[in-house]
């Protein structure tokens, strides 16, 4: 990750993307679903923040699958919001809106009103 951040700061986006892809790929080696999900979710949010939206989409899709498998509604809602944010930044407003609506429904169904507020703000 240090090499990726350094390359990003130097404006070497292709090099940074390669390093960040390798970081994402390494997470597949983590055996415990919960730990892998936590790392994927955090990395996806980071990728959205630094402009690597395509990598964020890849990582967060796997996190969403794990959230669903484990029945982790709060994390699922947060990851769906991250996915919506990535799609919004990619200019895919329909996908972004669909994800925000899905997150809002999930949050309201499970009493996660703080995440519901985030989802509704983005709609």
Secondary structure in CASP SS format (residue, H / E / C, confidence):
PFRMAT SS
TARGET T0000
AUTHOR 0000-0000-0000
METHOD secondary structure of the structure
MODEL  1
X C 1.00
X H 1.00
X H 1.00
X H 1.00
X H 1.00
X H 1.00
X H 1.00
X H 1.00
X H 1.00
X C 1.00
X C 1.00
X C 1.00
X H 1.00
X H 1.00
X H 1.00
X H 1.00
X H 1.00
X H 1.00
X H 1.00
X H 1.00
X H 1.00
X H 1.00
X H 1.00
X H 1.00
X H 1.00
X H 1.00
X H 1.00
X H 1.00
X H 1.00
X C 1.00
X C 1.00
X C 1.00
X H 1.00
X H 1.00
X H 1.00
X H 1.00
X H 1.00
X H 1.00
X H 1.00
X H 1.00
X H 1.00
X H 1.00
X H 1.00
X H 1.00
X H 1.00
X H 1.00
X H 1.00
X H 1.00
X H 1.00
X H 1.00
X C 1.00
X C 1.00
X H 1.00
X H 1.00
X H 1.00
X H 1.00
X H 1.00
X H 1.00
X H 1.00
X H 1.00
X H 1.00
X H 1.00
X H 1.00
X H 1.00
X H 1.00
X H 1.00
X H 1.00
X H 1.00
X H 1.00
X H 1.00
X C 1.00
X C 1.00
X H 1.00
X H 1.00
X H 1.00
X H 1.00
X H 1.00
X H 1.00
X H 1.00
X H 1.00
X H 1.00
X H 1.00
X H 1.00
X H 1.00
X H 1.00
X H 1.00
X H 1.00
X H 1.00
X H 1.00
X C 1.00
X C 1.00
X C 1.00
X H 1.00
X H 1.00
X H 1.00
X H 1.00
X H 1.00
X H 1.00
X H 1.00
X H 1.00
X H 1.00
X H 1.00
X H 1.00
X H 1.00
X H 1.00
X H 1.00
X H 1.00
X H 1.00
X H 1.00
X C 1.00
X C 1.00
X C 1.00
X H 1.00
X H 1.00
X H 1.00
X H 1.00
X H 1.00
X H 1.00
X H 1.00
X H 1.00
X H 1.00
X H 1.00
X C 1.00
END
